[in-house]
Amino acid sequence: MKKGNQRERKTRNAWHVSPEQKRPPPPKVEPPKRVKVPALPPVTLVPEPGAWLWTCRAGFEAQLYEELAWGKKNPFMLGPALVASEPFTGENPLPQPPTFARMGFLITDIVRSPADAAGALPDEPTKVQVWVPDTDVANARAGEATAWADTIAAIRSEEGLVDPETPWKASELGAWLGQICLIGPGVGVIGRVRAREAISLSAGGRARMKRTSEAPSRAAMKLDEALDWLGVSPGKGDLCVDLGSAPGGWTRRLVERGAKVWSVDPANLAPDVLKLPRVKHFHESAFEFLPDEPVDWLFCDMAWRPLEVAQLLGKWARKGFASQLVANIKLPMKDKLPTLFRVRHALEEGGWKQLRMRQLYHDRDEVTVTARKV
């Protein structure tokens, strides 16, 4: 097989299936009935202990609210980036954590000082996380969260409690994540969740990735966060396909991890990306490209209509072209949640398993999808 767009198309491996003549029709499924979403209250409300607190990206409260309502969790709006609901566990749990939730926990107490917060936390190994909602107003109080965290750590140390140094260590030990959300000046919402069961190990669900000089784009950080969330990533010897790859942010990151990348886009890659070892650029549409051998990983970050992207990714599973999937699905201006319902159906109908969808910290009007073929 020749490199790049020079590859020979007349000979294909025996496993290869002839390309489809047309794209499959949209999935014939109907999402649950739409829910009337109330407006955000003029001031942030203080929830009651016993409720579940959720945080999300500011501006996506309506999507989180409707998602919880579809799960029959009786949600209610608290304020920007905050929604409360009935407990997530119990007789009627959701199939999986809400797509638009960054962090969620059961509220045990409402406190007014770091000392009260320290007293409300478990008397057993706990990694304490203090955070503010991700809004412009709340982020101005980030210093208050730091001060609370330092005071609480000092109190717990004086009491002889030995807590895990990191949330990842807490997960290894099966310990708690102690959650303190400062929803207002001097008002902390207290709860806890087992680190192994948490939606995110990052405080407030904000997994900030490092921006490097070699890969300064947000696209690279989106991929880093997606692989961190997935828990596994391509390594040396893995073959990856990067659909809609130009200018090459994801391709670069994959090569840096040791993988070989087939980078697919009719547009040009950045010159420095094109010069990287183990990169082949195919000047083709992602909808027309067909691999000549099965690949280990399929990556996709195309700015294209979400249902058509989902159908394309579903084809890759149906044909057995790839074993693992990491994709970024762009959200429409309207009907975001019903669209994602249909996207999920198209991917599962194609044969992807262990499907997860989440709006991660570095995502904007988009969500990250991961799945496996087997």
C-alpha positions in Angstrom: 0.0 0.0 0.0 1.3 3.4 -0.9 1.4 6.3 1.4 -1.1 9.2 1.7 -3.6 9.8 -1.0 -1.4 7.8 -3.4 -2.6 4.5 -1.9 -3.7 1.7 -4.2 -7.4 1.3 -4.0 -7.7 -1.7 -6.4 -6.4 -4.3 -4.0 -7.9 -4.7 -0.6 -7.4 -7.2 2.2 -9.8 -10.1 2.2 -11.6 -8.9 5.3 -12.7 -5.7 3.7 -16.4 -5.2 2.9 -17.5 -3.2 -0.1 -18.3 0.4 0.7 -21.9 1.3 1.2 -23.6 3.0 -1.8 -25.5 5.5 0.4 -25.6 6.6 4.0 -28.0 4.8 6.2 -31.2 6.6 7.0 -31.6 8.4 10.4 -32.5 6.1 13.2 -36.2 5.6 13.6 -36.4 6.2 17.3 -38.2 8.8 19.3 -36.7 10.4 22.4 -38.8 10.8 25.6 -41.4 13.5 25.7 -39.9 17.0 26.0 -39.9 18.6 29.5 -40.8 22.2 30.3 -37.7 23.6 31.9 -38.1 26.4 34.4 -36.1 29.6 34.3 -33.1 30.0 36.6 -33.9 31.6 39.9 -32.8 35.3 40.3 -30.5 34.2 43.1 -28.9 30.9 43.8 -31.1 28.7 46.1 -29.7 26.7 49.0 -30.7 23.0 48.6 -31.8 20.8 51.5 -29.7 17.9 52.8 -30.9 14.6 51.3 -31.1 16.0 47.8 -28.5 15.3 45.1 -26.4 18.3 43.9 -25.2 18.4 40.3 -23.0 20.9 38.6 -22.6 21.5 34.9 -21.1 23.9 32.4 -22.8 27.3 32.7 -25.5 27.7 30.1 -26.4 23.9 30.0 -28.6 23.9 33.1 -31.7 23.2 30.9 -30.1 20.2 29.3 -29.1 18.7 32.7 -32.5 19.5 34.1 -34.3 17.7 31.2 -32.0 14.8 31.4 -32.7 14.3 35.1 -36.4 14.7 34.4 -36.2 12.0 31.8 -34.7 9.8 34.5 -37.7 10.6 36.8 -35.4 12.3 39.4 -37.6 15.4 40.0 -34.9 18.0 39.3 -35.1 21.6 40.4 -33.0 24.6 39.4 -30.7 26.1 42.0 -28.8 28.7 40.0 -26.2 29.1 37.3 -24.3 25.7 36.8 -26.3 24.1 39.6 -29.2 21.7 39.5 -30.6 19.5 42.4 -32.6 16.3 42.2 -33.8 13.3 44.1 -30.9 10.9 45.0 -29.1 9.3 42.1 -28.9 5.9 43.8 -31.8 3.9 45.1 -34.7 2.1 43.5 -34.8 4.2 40.4 -31.2 5.0 39.4 -30.4 6.5 36.0 -28.8 4.1 33.5 -25.6 6.1 33.8 -24.5 9.5 35.0 -26.1 12.4 33.2 -24.3 13.5 30.0 -24.3 17.2 31.1 -23.2 16.6 34.7 -19.6 17.4 35.7 -20.0 16.3 39.3 -22.8 15.0 41.5 -23.1 14.0 45.2 -25.6 13.4 47.9 -25.9 16.5 50.2 -25.4 15.7 53.9 -25.1 19.2 55.4 -25.2 22.9 54.8 -22.4 24.7 56.7 -21.3 28.3 57.2 -17.6 27.9 58.1 -14.6 25.7 57.3 -14.7 24.4 60.9 -18.3 23.3 60.5 -17.3 21.7 57.2 -14.5 19.8 58.8 -16.8 18.4 61.5 -19.3 17.3 58.8 -16.8 15.2 56.9 -16.3 11.5 57.5 -13.9 10.4 60.3 -12.1 8.1 57.8 -9.7 8.6 54.9 -11.2 11.3 52.7 -9.8 13.4 50.0 -11.5 16.8 50.5 -12.3 18.9 47.5 -13.6 22.5 47.9 -14.8 24.2 44.8 -17.1 26.9 43.4 -19.5 26.6 40.5 -17.9 27.3 37.2 -19.4 30.7 36.5 -17.9 34.2 36.2 -19.4 35.3 39.5 -18.4 32.2 41.5 -14.9 31.9 40.0 -14.2 35.3 41.5 -14.5 33.5 44.9 -11.9 30.8 44.0 -9.6 32.2 46.7 -12.3 31.5 49.3 -12.4 27.8 48.3 -8.6 27.6 48.7 -8.8 29.2 52.1 -11.5 26.7 53.2 -9.5 23.8 51.9 -6.3 24.8 53.8 -8.2 25.3 57.0 -10.1 22.0 56.8 -6.8 20.2 56.0 -5.2 21.7 59.1 -8.1 20.7 61.3 -8.2 17.2 60.1 -4.4 16.9 60.5 -4.7 18.1 64.1 -7.3 15.4 64.7 -4.9 12.8 63.5 -6.7 11.9 60.3 -4.6 10.7 57.5 -6.2 11.5 54.2 -5.2 10.4 50.7 -2.9 12.9 49.0 -4.7 12.9 45.7 -8.2 11.8 44.4 -6.5 9.1 42.3 -5.0 7.7 45.5 -8.4 7.8 47.1 -9.8 5.8 44.2 -7.0 3.2 44.6 -7.8 2.9 48.3 -11.6 2.8 48.0 -11.7 6.0 50.1 -14.1 8.9 50.0 -14.1 12.2 48.0 -15.4 14.8 50.4 -17.3 17.4 48.4 -17.7 21.0 49.5 -19.4 23.3 47.0 -19.4 27.0 48.0 -22.6 28.0 46.4 -22.4 31.5 47.9 -20.1 33.5 50.1 -19.7 31.6 53.4 -22.2 28.9 52.3 -20.9 25.4 51.8 -22.9 22.4 50.5 -21.3 19.3 52.0 -21.5 15.7 50.7 -19.4 12.8 49.9 -19.0 10.1 47.2 -16.7 7.1 46.9 -13.9 8.1 44.7 -14.4 4.9 42.6 -18.0 5.9 42.0 -17.5 9.6 41.3 -18.3 11.1 38.0 -15.0 12.9 38.0 -11.9 12.8 40.2 -11.3 16.5 39.6 -12.7 19.2 41.9 -16.1 20.3 40.6 -15.5 18.0 37.6 -13.1 20.4 36.0 -10.2 18.3 34.7 -7.9 21.0 33.4 -5.4 19.7 30.9 -2.0 21.3 30.4 -1.4 23.4 27.3 2.0 22.8 25.8 3.9 25.0 23.3 4.0 22.0 20.9 0.2 21.7 20.9 -1.4 24.9 22.0 -4.9 24.3 20.7 -8.0 23.5 22.8 -8.5 20.5 20.5 -5.4 18.8 22.0 -6.6 19.4 25.5 -10.0 17.9 24.6 -8.3 14.7 23.5 -6.1 14.6 26.6 -9.2 14.9 28.8 -11.1 12.4 26.8 -8.4 9.7 27.2 -7.9 10.6 30.9 -11.6 10.0 31.4 -11.6 6.8 29.4 -8.7 5.5 31.5 -6.8 3.9 28.6 -5.1 5.4 25.5 -3.2 4.4 22.4 0.4 3.4 22.8 3.4 2.3 20.8 2.4 0.1 17.9 -1.3 1.0 17.9 -2.9 2.1 14.6 -5.3 5.0 14.8 -7.5 6.7 12.3 -8.2 10.4 12.9 -11.3 11.5 10.9 -11.6 15.1 10.0 -8.2 15.7 11.4 -7.0 19.0 9.9 -5.0 21.0 11.0 -3.8 18.0 13.1 -4.2 18.7 16.8 -5.4 15.2 17.6 -3.0 13.6 15.2 -0.1 15.2 16.9 -1.2 14.1 20.3 -1.6 10.5 19.2 1.8 10.4 17.6 3.3 11.8 20.8 1.8 8.8 22.6 3.6 6.5 20.3 0.8 5.5 17.9 0.8 5.4 14.2 -1.9 7.7 12.7 -3.8 7.7 9.5 -5.0 11.3 9.3 -8.0 11.8 7.1 -9.1 15.2 5.9 -9.4 16.9 2.4 -7.9 20.0 4.0 -4.1 20.2 4.6 -2.4 19.4 7.9 -0.2 21.9 9.5 3.3 21.4 8.0 4.9 20.5 11.3 2.3 17.8 11.9 2.8 16.4 8.4 6.5 16.0 9.1 5.9 13.9 12.2 6.9 10.2 12.1 4.2 7.6 11.8 1.7 10.0 10.1 0.0 9.3 6.8 -2.3 12.0 5.5 -5.2 10.9 3.3 -6.8 13.8 1.3 -10.2 12.4 1.5 -13.6 13.0 3.0 -14.2 11.1 6.2 -17.4 9.8 4.7 -15.6 8.3 1.8 -12.5 6.9 3.5 -12.2 3.2 4.0 -9.3 1.5 5.8 -7.4 -1.3 4.1 -7.0 -3.1 7.4 -8.7 -3.1 10.8 -7.4 -0.4 13.1 -7.1 -0.2 16.8 -8.6 3.2 17.5 -11.0 5.5 15.7 -10.9 9.2 16.5 -13.2 11.8 15.2 -13.6 15.6 16.0 -15.5 16.8 12.9 -17.5 20.0 12.9 -20.4 18.3 11.1 -24.1 17.4 11.6 -24.2 15.1 14.6 -26.6 12.5 13.3 -24.6 12.0 10.1 -21.4 11.7 12.2 -23.0 9.2 14.4 -24.1 7.1 11.4 -20.6 7.3 10.0 -19.1 6.1 13.3 -21.8 3.4 13.5 -20.7 2.1 10.1 -17.2 1.7 11.4 -18.4 -0.6 14.2 -20.8 -2.5 11.9 -18.1 -3.2 9.4 -15.5 -4.1 12.1 -13.2 -1.4 11.0 -12.1 -0.3 14.5 -11.9 -1.7 18.0 -12.2 1.5 20.1 -13.8 4.8 19.6 -13.2 8.3 20.9 -15.3 11.0 19.3 -16.5 14.6 19.8 -20.1 15.2 18.8 -21.0 18.8 18.0 -24.4 19.9 19.5 -27.1 21.7 17.4 -28.5 25.0 18.4 -31.8 23.5 19.4 -33.0 20.1 20.6 -29.6 19.1 22.0 -30.8 16.3 24.3 -33.2 14.7 21.7 -30.3 14.8 19.2 -28.0 13.0 21.6 -30.7 10.4 22.2 -30.7 9.6 18.5 -26.9 9.8 18.3 -26.6 7.2 21.1 -29.1 4.9 19.3 -27.2 5.2 16.0 -23.9 4.3 17.7 -25.4 1.3 19.6 -27.3 0.1 16.6 -24.0 0.1 14.7 -22.5 -2.2 17.3 -20.5 0.0 19.7 -20.6 -1.3 23.2 -19.8 0.2 26.6 -20.9 3.5 25.2 -20.3 6.6 27.4 -21.3 10.2 26.7 -20.2 13.2 28.7 -19.7 17.0 28.3 -16.2 17.3 29.6 -14.6 20.4 31.0 -12.8 21.3 27.7 -15.9 20.6 25.7 -18.1 23.6 24.7 -21.1 23.1 22.4 -20.2 19.4 22.1 -20.0 16.1 24.0 -17.3 13.4 24.2 -18.2 9.8 23.3 -16.2 6.7 24.0 -17.0 3.1 23.2 -15.6 -0.3 22.4 -16.5 -2.8 19.7 -16.3 -5.8 22.0 
